[in-house]
């Protein structure tokens, strides 16, 4: 007779000790057939738990793994052959290289000898959703393995479950304190309790809840059903998770736990009460400090503050953190469900905040390629990391689909369906470039910061991509065949955050952002900080400042006196801003957007004006030189992606006549943009130069530098137009 959940908890410390002391073999890695397989990762007495913050996606707790080369080749063929709207075919392709990591003896997907909690949770989601979608287990379908669901359930509820710490249930952390070690919860067997994070609890709970939904389809045993109910309910209803406890302002993790609890217990209490309380709290503190001595959850225009327990002037909070904004939007994934289950109507203020935040996040964070228009207060430790793009995609898509009935966006579900389709196309293109369905750790050649170490192998992220698409298919967001007509593109739109000096623009042809200088990455100034086409290719750069970035430099007697893209704050330079009526506003573009700014030095002023349309950015420089001597000017038009196959070649000279004509510039990655210059003084000369990489702009291409002399006691107007064709 199977032991009760209480009995299994009592025996768990024994199994946990074996795991932590390195006991190997199936006995330590798989649940016991006697019903005592629920093990605990309690810290031994010699290694007390330190209450420190871990990561959503920490460095993997094992040596880097690798998938079978044949499986990788098969996966890549399947991925490229799939319709981007056929989410199940794409999910199946992504799951193919993971399938071969299955270890029947351990009942787990094992990488370099280790069963990773996150990877196995993601794959349980894939298999559970496949069962719910009645996916055929034959025909080589990597996603459809109903026979593995029970084993994965036992893995998560057994050796990956932590019932107590030092024999106790963890209390709620102090408000505003970022604590991740807790119990009950889930952890990696190798990483121990310090691998714990609210995000791991959330994905494990979502996976177990999906398995519970599929219990009759996969033939889940009664014991496994009991284990799921026991573990999910114990975690979700613990003091660590109950409202008002939360991880700073990331209420999405709490929402995931509450929804999982409803699924496995049938009791809607947590969605009715705690979930509602979390949403109201988030909105109530959208413009008011979330914690004493801290700042609001959102900036003046809706930008997401990663550290609400810190002041608004904290360097991290002086930038929008786009990946976490979208991850946190995942909290809205259960809004329609909660209302159906009897949750009271949200206050009008809460509804208004959620609506404006959803629009700010949609129009300020996403591009027509299904990729983020990305800024992050976490800098290189998050910027352009593949895992965080996928986390953001899941949060956004689940959040907007799960709140469709609330009408937060125009054409809400249709827009989400289109964005998911475009994201899949971008994934397919990146995979084709990498010749692997397992994508590189970062995009655009960025180093990736401390999370990208030699242990990174991309397998967990690939499993996440598969599970995200499986979930989106379950949510009805597929768009293959006739369903493609139900997908609606993002509108041409802009979003302004006046307090941090950020204006983002997304059109069907390109995406860009204008940023107040942000010193941690030395990015921003008076120019577009990046220009990305509709296929996600960086055209003029992905960040950086001065050489390698769009800009104008004024030089007097060999000394630079004005630089329009400094990347650091300079009192003589104003913030580039739209008209007052368009500040702290996010909305579709019905007419060209204008932005103005300038910089001054002794005897020289430069006014900068941008006119942004759906297909172009026209910049007008008005240079007033009141000095007694002429000054020199250098106008920069950079490219990105290296030098091979680029149409500009270092050392190339372009004379005055050619500079006045429309020219099309091709980048090494195949992107194209048109360049037209006007108002250049006589004897203007263009020279193509190579530029050095920067942390935020690591793979610059050839840069055109146009040098001119500006007369003394005169005003000169120079116009630069960048025209971006639709790239598909």
C-alpha positions in Angstrom: 0.0 0.0 0.0 1.5 3.4 -1.0 2.7 5.6 1.9 0.8 8.7 2.6 2.2 12.1 1.6 2.9 12.8 5.3 4.9 9.6 5.6 6.9 10.4 2.5 7.8 13.8 3.9 9.0 12.1 7.1 11.4 9.9 5.1 12.5 12.6 2.8 15.5 13.8 4.8 17.2 10.4 4.5 17.0 10.4 0.8 18.1 14.1 0.7 21.2 13.3 2.7 22.1 10.5 0.2 21.7 13.0 -2.7 23.7 15.7 -1.1 26.5 13.4 -0.1 26.9 12.1 -3.7 25.3 8.7 -3.6 24.8 7.7 -7.2 22.6 5.3 -9.1 18.9 4.9 -9.6 18.2 4.5 -5.9 19.2 8.1 -5.4 17.9 9.5 -8.6 14.5 7.8 -9.0 11.5 7.6 -6.6 11.2 4.4 -4.6 8.7 1.8 -5.8 7.7 1.4 -2.2 6.1 4.8 -2.2 8.8 6.6 -0.2 10.4 8.4 -3.1 9.7 11.9 -2.0 13.1 13.2 -1.1 14.3 16.5 0.4 17.3 18.6 -0.5 17.6 19.9 3.1 21.0 21.4 3.8 23.1 19.2 6.1 24.1 20.6 9.5 27.7 21.3 8.3 26.4 23.6 5.5 23.8 26.0 6.8 21.5 27.7 4.3 22.5 31.3 3.3 19.5 33.5 2.5 20.8 34.8 -0.8 19.3 35.5 -4.1 19.8 33.1 -7.0 18.8 33.5 -10.6 15.8 32.6 -12.7 18.2 30.8 -15.0 21.4 30.1 -13.1 24.4 28.5 -14.6 23.5 24.9 -15.2 24.3 22.6 -12.3 26.4 20.3 -14.4 29.1 20.1 -17.0 28.0 21.2 -20.4 26.0 18.6 -22.3 25.5 17.9 -25.9 22.8 16.3 -28.0 23.3 13.5 -30.4 24.5 14.9 -33.8 22.0 12.9 -35.8 19.2 14.2 -33.5 20.4 17.7 -34.0 20.5 17.3 -37.7 17.0 15.8 -37.7 15.7 18.6 -35.5 17.1 21.3 -37.7 15.5 19.8 -40.8 12.2 19.5 -39.0 12.4 23.1 -37.7 13.2 24.6 -41.1 10.4 22.6 -42.8 7.8 23.6 -40.3 5.2 26.3 -40.9 5.9 28.9 -38.3 2.3 28.9 -37.3 2.2 25.1 -36.8 3.3 25.4 -33.2 3.2 21.6 -32.6 5.6 20.9 -35.5 8.0 23.5 -34.3 7.8 22.3 -30.7 8.4 18.8 -31.8 11.5 19.9 -33.8 12.8 21.7 -30.7 12.2 18.7 -28.5 14.0 16.3 -30.8 17.6 16.8 -29.5 16.3 16.7 -25.9 14.5 13.4 -26.5 17.8 11.4 -26.7 18.8 12.6 -23.3 16.1 10.4 -21.7 17.5 8.0 -19.1 14.9 5.3 -18.5 16.6 4.0 -15.3 16.5 7.5 -13.7 13.2 8.4 -15.2 14.6 11.8 -16.2 16.3 13.8 -19.0 19.9 13.6 -17.9 22.7 16.0 -19.1 26.3 15.2 -18.3 25.1 12.9 -15.5 22.6 15.4 -14.0 18.8 15.6 -14.1 18.2 19.3 -14.3 15.0 20.5 -12.6 14.2 23.2 -15.1 14.9 21.1 -18.2 12.8 18.2 -16.8 10.0 20.6 -15.8 9.9 22.1 -19.3 9.8 18.6 -20.9 7.0 17.5 -18.6 5.1 20.5 -19.9 5.8 19.4 -23.4 4.6 15.9 -22.9 1.5 16.9 -20.8 0.4 19.4 -23.4 1.1 16.8 -26.2 -1.2 14.4 -24.4 -3.9 17.0 -24.0 -3.7 17.8 -27.6 -3.9 14.2 -28.6 -0.6 14.3 -30.4 0.3 11.0 -32.0 3.0 9.1 -30.1 4.2 7.4 -33.3 5.9 8.9 -36.3 8.9 10.0 -34.3 7.1 12.7 -32.4 9.6 13.9 -29.8 6.9 15.9 -28.0 4.5 13.0 -27.4 5.7 10.6 -24.7 2.8 10.0 -22.4 4.6 7.1 -20.8 7.2 9.5 -19.4 4.7 11.8 -17.6 4.5 9.6 -14.5 8.2 9.3 -14.2 8.8 13.0 -14.5 6.0 13.6 -12.0 7.8 11.3 -9.5 11.1 13.1 -10.2 9.8 16.5 -9.5 7.7 15.4 -6.5 10.5 13.2 -5.2 14.2 14.2 -5.3 13.5 17.7 -6.5 11.1 18.5 -3.8 12.2 20.3 -0.6 9.5 20.0 2.2 11.4 21.9 4.9 14.6 23.7 5.8 16.1 22.4 9.1 12.8 20.7 9.7 10.8 23.9 9.3 8.5 25.6 6.8 10.0 28.9 5.7 8.3 32.1 6.8 7.3 34.8 4.5 10.3 37.0 3.7 10.4 40.6 4.9 8.7 43.0 2.4 11.1 44.3 -0.2 13.7 41.6 0.6 14.7 39.3 -2.3 14.9 35.9 -0.7 14.9 32.8 -2.9 15.8 29.9 -0.5 12.7 28.6 1.0 10.5 25.5 1.8 8.5 23.9 0.7 9.7 24.3 -2.8 11.7 22.7 -5.6 15.5 22.6 -6.2 18.1 20.9 -8.4 19.6 17.8 -6.7 23.1 18.9 -7.5 22.7 22.6 -6.9 21.1 22.0 -3.5 18.8 24.5 -1.9 20.9 27.5 -3.1 19.5 26.6 -6.6 16.0 27.5 -5.4 14.1 30.3 -7.0 10.5 31.4 -7.3 10.9 30.8 -11.0 11.8 27.1 -10.5 8.8 26.6 -8.2 6.6 28.3 -10.8 7.7 26.1 -13.8 7.6 22.9 -11.7 4.1 23.7 -10.4 2.9 24.6 -14.0 4.3 21.3 -15.2 2.8 19.3 -12.4 -0.6 21.0 -13.0 -0.4 20.2 -16.7 0.4 16.6 -15.9 -2.6 16.6 -13.6 -4.9 18.0 -16.4 -3.6 15.1 -18.6 -4.0 12.5 -15.8 -6.7 10.4 -17.5 -5.1 10.6 -20.9 -1.7 9.4 -19.8 -3.1 7.0 -17.1 -1.4 8.7 -14.2 -1.4 6.5 -11.1 -3.4 7.4 -8.0 -0.2 7.8 -6.1 1.2 10.3 -8.7 -2.0 12.2 -8.5 -1.8 12.4 -4.8 1.8 13.5 -4.9 1.0 16.3 -7.3 -1.8 17.6 -5.1 0.3 17.3 -2.0 3.4 19.1 -3.4 1.7 21.8 -5.4 -0.7 22.7 -2.6 2.0 22.6 0.1 4.1 25.1 -1.9 1.3 27.4 -3.1 -0.3 27.7 0.3 2.9 28.1 2.3 3.6 31.5 4.0 6.4 32.1 1.5 3.9 32.3 -1.3 0.6 33.6 0.2 -0.2 37.2 -0.4 1.2 39.7 0.6 4.4 37.8 0.1 6.0 38.1 -3.4 9.4 38.4 -5.1 9.7 42.2 -5.2 7.3 43.2 -8.0 7.4 39.9 -10.0 3.9 38.8 -9.2 3.8 36.4 -12.1 5.5 33.6 -10.1 2.8 33.9 -7.4 0.1 33.8 -10.1 1.6 30.6 -11.6 1.5 28.9 -8.1 -2.1 30.0 -7.4 -3.3 28.7 -10.8 -1.5 25.4 -10.4 -3.1 25.0 -7.0 -6.6 25.5 -8.4 -5.9 23.0 -11.1 -4.8 20.2 -8.8 -7.2 20.9 -5.8 -10.2 22.2 -7.5 -10.4 24.9 -4.9 -10.4 28.4 -6.4 -9.6 30.2 -3.2 -6.0 31.3 -4.1 -7.1 32.7 -7.5 -10.1 34.5 -5.9 -8.2 36.0 -3.0 -4.4 36.0 -3.2 -4.2 36.5 -7.0 -6.6 39.4 -6.9 -4.7 40.9 -4.0 -1.4 40.7 -5.9 -2.9 42.4 -9.0 -4.4 45.2 -6.9 -1.1 45.7 -5.0 0.9 45.9 -8.3 -1.4 48.5 -9.7 -1.7 50.5 -6.4 2.1 50.8 -6.5 2.5 51.5 -10.2 3.1 55.1 -9.3 3.7 55.0 -5.5 6.7 53.4 -3.8 6.3 49.7 -3.5 8.4 49.4 -0.4 9.7 52.0 2.2 12.7 53.9 0.8 12.1 52.4 -2.6 10.4 53.4 -5.8 7.2 52.6 -7.8 6.8 49.4 -9.7 6.6 51.4 -13.0 8.1 54.6 -14.3 6.2 57.6 -15.4 5.4 56.1 -18.8 5.1 52.5 -17.6 8.7 51.3 -17.8 9.4 48.4 -15.5 11.6 48.9 -12.5 13.6 45.8 -11.7 14.5 47.0 -8.2 11.4 48.6 -6.6 13.0 48.4 -3.2 15.6 50.8 -4.4 15.2 54.5 -5.3 14.3 55.5 -8.9 17.8 57.0 -9.4 19.4 53.7 -8.8 21.4 52.9 -12.1 19.3 49.7 -12.7 16.1 51.7 -12.3 17.3 54.4 -14.7 16.7 51.9 -17.5 13.6 50.0 -18.5 14.1 46.3 -17.9 12.1 44.8 -20.8 12.7 41.1 -20.2 11.2 41.3 -16.7 8.4 43.5 -17.8 7.2 40.8 -20.1 8.0 38.0 -17.7 5.9 39.8 -15.1 3.1 40.2 -17.6 2.7 36.5 -17.3 0.7 37.3 -14.2 -2.2 38.2 -16.4 -2.4 34.7 -17.9 -5.1 33.6 -15.4 -7.2 36.8 -15.3 -10.0 35.5 -17.4 -9.9 32.1 -15.6 -10.1 33.8 -12.2 -13.1 35.9 -13.2 -14.9 32.8 -14.3 -14.1 31.1 -11.0 -15.7 33.9 -9.1 -12.9 36.4 -8.4 -14.3 39.8 -7.7 -14.1 42.5 -10.4 -10.9 44.4 -10.1 -11.1 48.1 -9.0 -11.3 50.6 -11.9 -7.9 51.9 -11.1 -6.4 48.5 -11.2 -8.0 47.8 -14.6 -6.8 51.1 -16.0 -3.2 50.5 -14.8 -3.2 46.9 -16.3 -4.6 48.2 -19.6 -2.0 51.0 -19.9 0.8 48.7 -18.8 -0.2 46.1 -21.4 -0.2 48.6 -24.1 3.1 50.2 -23.0 4.7 46.7 -22.9 3.3 45.7 -26.3 4.1 48.9 -28.2 7.3 49.7 -26.3 9.0 46.3 -26.1 8.2 44.2 -29.2 9.3 44.5 -32.8 7.8 43.2 -36.0 10.4 40.4 -35.9 8.9 38.9 -32.7 12.0 40.0 -30.9 12.4 42.5 -28.1 13.2 46.2 -28.7 15.5 45.5 -25.8 16.8 47.7 -23.0 17.7 46.2 -19.6 18.7 47.7 -16.3 20.6 44.4 -15.8 22.8 45.3 -18.7 24.9 42.5 -20.3 23.8 40.0 -17.6 20.3 39.9 -19.4 20.5 41.9 -22.6 20.0 39.7 -25.7 20.3 36.4 -23.7 18.3 33.7 -25.6 16.8 32.3 -22.4 15.4 35.6 -21.4 13.9 36.3 -24.9 12.1 33.0 -24.5 11.0 33.8 -20.9 9.7 37.2 -22.1 7.9 35.6 -25.0 6.2 33.1 -22.8 5.2 35.7 -20.2 3.8 38.1 -22.8 2.0 35.6 -24.9 0.4 33.7 -21.9 -0.4 37.0 -20.2 -2.2 38.6 -23.2 -4.0 35.4 -24.3 -5.1 34.7 -20.7 -6.6 38.1 -20.3 -8.3 38.4 -23.7 -11.8 38.9 -22.3 -10.5 42.0 -20.4 -9.9 43.9 -23.6 -6.5 45.3 -22.6 -5.4 45.6 -26.2 -7.0 46.1 -29.6 -7.3 42.8 -31.4 -5.6 41.2 -28.4 -5.5 37.5 -29.2 -5.0 38.1 -32.9 -1.9 40.3 -32.2 -0.5 37.8 -29.8 -1.0 35.0 -32.4 0.9 37.1 -34.9 3.7 37.9 -32.5 4.2 34.3 -31.6 4.4 33.4 -35.3 7.0 36.1 -36.0 9.0 35.0 -33.0 9.1 31.4 -34.4 10.3 32.8 -37.8 13.1 34.6 -36.0 14.0 31.4 -34.1 14.1 29.5 -37.4 16.4 32.1 -39.0 18.7 32.1 -36.0 18.8 28.3 -36.1 19.6 28.3 -39.8 22.5 30.7 -39.1 23.8 28.6 -36.2 23.0 25.4 -38.2 21.4 24.0 -35.0 18.0 24.1 -33.3 19.9 24.8 -30.1 20.6 28.5 -30.3 23.7 30.4 -29.1 23.5 31.9 -25.6 23.1 35.4 -26.9 22.1 37.4 -30.0 24.1 40.0 -31.9 27.4 38.7 -30.6 27.0 40.0 -27.0 29.2 38.4 -24.4 26.2 37.5 -22.1 27.6 38.4 -18.7 28.0 36.0 -15.8 25.1 33.7 -16.7 26.9 32.5 -19.8 29.7 30.3 -18.6 31.5 27.2 -20.0 28.7 25.1 -18.5 26.1 26.7 -20.9 24.9 24.3 -23.5 21.5 25.8 -24.5 19.6 22.6 -23.9 17.4 24.0 -21.1 16.5 27.0 -23.3 15.7 24.7 -26.2 13.3 22.7 -24.0 11.8 26.0 -22.9 11.1 27.0 -26.5 9.4 23.7 -27.0 7.3 24.0 -23.9 6.3 27.6 -24.7 5.0 26.7 -28.1 3.3 23.6 -26.7 1.5 25.9 -24.2 0.6 28.5 -26.9 -0.8 25.7 -29.0 -2.9 24.6 -26.0 -4.0 28.2 -25.7 -5.2 28.3 -29.3 -2.5 30.5 -30.7 -1.4 28.4 -33.7 -1.7 30.1 -37.0 -1.0 27.6 -39.7 -3.1 27.3 -42.8 -6.4 29.2 -42.8 -5.7 30.3 -39.2 -2.9 32.5 -40.5 -5.5 35.0 -41.5 -6.6 35.3 -37.8 -3.1 36.8 -36.9 -3.0 40.6 -36.9 0.4 42.5 -37.1 1.5 44.9 -34.5 0.5 48.5 -35.5 3.2 51.1 -36.2 3.5 52.5 -32.7 5.7 54.4 -30.3 6.2 54.5 -26.5 7.7 57.2 -24.4 9.0 57.0 -20.8 9.8 60.6 -20.0 11.4 59.9 -16.6 14.2 57.7 -18.1 14.3 59.5 -21.4 13.4 56.5 -23.6 11.3 56.6 -26.8 10.8 53.4 -28.6 9.4 53.0 -32.1 8.2 49.9 -33.9 6.9 49.8 -37.4 6.4 47.0 -39.9 9.8 47.8 -41.4 12.0 48.6 -38.5 12.4 49.2 -34.7 14.5 51.8 -33.0 14.9 53.5 -29.6 16.2 56.9 -28.5 17.8 56.8 -25.0 19.0 59.2 -22.5 22.7 58.3 -21.9 23.0 55.2 -19.7 26.5 54.9 -18.3 26.6 51.2 -17.4 26.7 50.3 -21.1 27.7 53.7 -22.4 24.7 53.9 -24.7 22.4 56.7 -25.7 22.4 60.4 -26.5 20.6 62.3 -29.2 20.6 59.6 -31.9 18.7 56.3 -32.5 20.5 53.8 -30.2 19.8 51.0 -32.6 18.1 50.2 -35.9 16.7 46.7 -36.5 14.9 45.6 -39.6 11.7 43.4 -39.8 13.8 40.2 -39.8 15.5 41.2 -36.6 18.8 42.2 -38.2 20.8 45.1 -36.7 21.5 47.6 -39.5 23.4 50.6 -38.0 24.2 49.0 -34.6 22.7 47.4 -31.6 24.0 49.9 -29.0 27.2 51.7 -28.1 28.3 55.3 -28.5 30.6 57.5 -30.5 32.4 55.5 -33.2 30.2 52.6 -34.2 27.0 54.6 -33.4 25.0 57.1 -35.5 26.1 60.6 -34.7 27.7 63.9 -35.4 31.0 65.1 -33.9 32.1 68.8 -34.0 35.8 69.3 -33.8 37.6 72.6 -33.1 41.4 72.8 -33.6 41.6 69.1 -33.4 39.6 68.8 -30.2 36.1 67.3 -30.1 33.7 69.9 -28.6 30.3 68.3 -29.3 29.3 64.6 -29.7 25.7 63.8 -30.2 25.9 60.1 -29.1 28.1 60.2 -26.0 26.7 57.4 -24.0 27.3 59.3 -20.8 25.5 62.2 -19.2 26.7 65.7 -20.2 25.1 68.8 -18.8 25.5 70.6 -22.1 23.4 68.0 -23.9 19.6 67.9 -23.6 17.5 64.8 -23.6 16.0 63.9 -27.0 12.2 64.1 -26.5 9.0 64.2 -28.4 6.5 67.0 -28.0 4.9 67.3 -24.5 1.6 65.8 -25.6 3.4 62.6 -26.6 5.5 62.2 -23.4 4.6 59.2 -21.2 2.3 58.0 -24.0 2.2 54.6 -25.8 0.0 54.4 -28.8 -0.2 53.6 -32.5 1.5 56.2 -34.9 -1.1 58.0 -36.9 1.4 60.6 -38.1 5.1 61.1 -38.1 6.8 61.2 -34.7 9.2 64.1 -34.0 11.9 64.3 -31.4 14.2 67.2 -30.6 17.3 67.9 -28.6 20.6 69.5 -28.8 24.1 70.2 -27.4 26.1 73.3 -26.9 29.8 74.3 -26.5 31.5 77.6 -26.4 30.6 79.3 -29.7 28.9 76.2 -31.2 25.4 74.8 -30.8 23.9 71.8 -32.5 20.1 71.3 -32.7 19.0 67.8 -33.5 15.6 66.9 -34.9 14.3 63.5 -35.9 11.2 62.8 -38.0 10.2 59.1 -37.7 7.7 57.6 -40.2 6.7 54.0 -40.9 9.6 53.6 -43.3 12.3 56.2 -42.5 14.1 58.3 -39.9 15.1 61.7 -41.2 17.5 63.7 -38.9 18.2 67.4 -39.3 21.3 68.9 -37.7 21.3 72.6 -37.3 24.9 73.7 -36.5 25.4 77.3 -35.5 29.1 78.3 -35.4 29.6 81.8 -33.8 33.3 81.3 -33.5 35.9 83.3 -35.4 37.2 80.1 -37.1 35.7 77.3 -39.0 35.0 74.0 -37.3 35.1 70.5 -38.6 32.3 68.0 -38.5 32.2 64.2 -38.8 28.9 62.6 -39.6 28.9 58.9 -38.9 26.8 56.2 -40.6 27.8 52.8 -39.1 26.8 49.3 -40.0 26.6 46.1 -37.9 27.5 42.5 -38.2 31.2 42.5 -39.3 32.8 43.3 -42.7 32.3 40.2 -44.8 29.8 40.7 -47.7 29.1 44.3 -46.5 28.7 46.8 -49.3 31.0 49.3 -47.6 34.7 48.5 -47.5 37.3 50.0 -45.1 39.5 52.5 -47.0 36.7 53.2 -49.6 36.3 56.9 -50.5 33.0 58.5 -51.6 33.2 61.9 -53.2 30.8 64.9 -52.9 28.7 64.0 -55.9 28.1 60.4 -54.8 27.3 61.5 -51.3 24.4 63.6 -52.5 22.7 60.6 -54.2 20.5 58.0 -52.6 22.7 55.0 -51.9 21.7 51.6 -50.5 23.9 50.1 -47.8 24.1 46.3 -47.3 25.3 44.9 -44.0 27.2 41.7 -43.6 24.1 39.9 -42.3 22.1 40.8 -45.4 20.2 43.8 -44.1 19.7 46.8 -46.3 18.9 50.5 -45.7 18.9 53.5 -47.9 21.0 56.6 -47.1 20.3 60.1 -48.4 22.4 63.1 -47.3 21.5 66.7 -47.9 22.9 70.1 -47.1 26.5 69.0 -47.2 29.0 71.8 -47.7 31.3 71.7 -50.7 34.3 69.4 -50.6 32.5 66.9 -48.3 34.4 63.6 -48.4 33.2 60.2 -47.2 35.7 57.6 -45.9 34.8 54.1 -44.8 36.6 53.0 -41.7 36.8 50.1 -39.4 35.7 50.7 -35.8 36.5 49.0 -32.5 33.9 46.8 -30.8 32.2 47.9 -27.6 30.5 45.9 -24.9 27.1 46.9 -26.0 28.0 46.9 -29.7 30.5 44.0 -30.1 30.4 43.3 -33.8 30.4 46.6 -35.7 30.7 46.6 -39.4 32.3 49.2 -41.7 31.4 52.8 -40.9 31.0 55.7 -43.3 32.4 58.9 -41.9 31.5 62.1 -43.8 33.9 65.0 -43.0 33.0 68.6 -43.8 34.2 72.0 -42.7 31.6 74.4 -41.4 32.2 78.1 -42.0 32.7 80.6 -39.2 29.9 82.9 -38.1 27.3 80.8 -40.0 24.6 78.3 -39.5 24.7 75.0 -41.5 21.9 72.5 -41.9 22.7 68.9 -42.7 20.0 66.3 -43.3 20.5 62.5 -43.0 17.7 60.2 -44.1 17.7 56.5 -43.3 15.1 54.5 -45.4 14.4 50.9 -44.4 12.7 48.6 -46.9 10.4 45.8 -45.7 12.6 42.7 -45.3 9.8 40.1 -44.8 
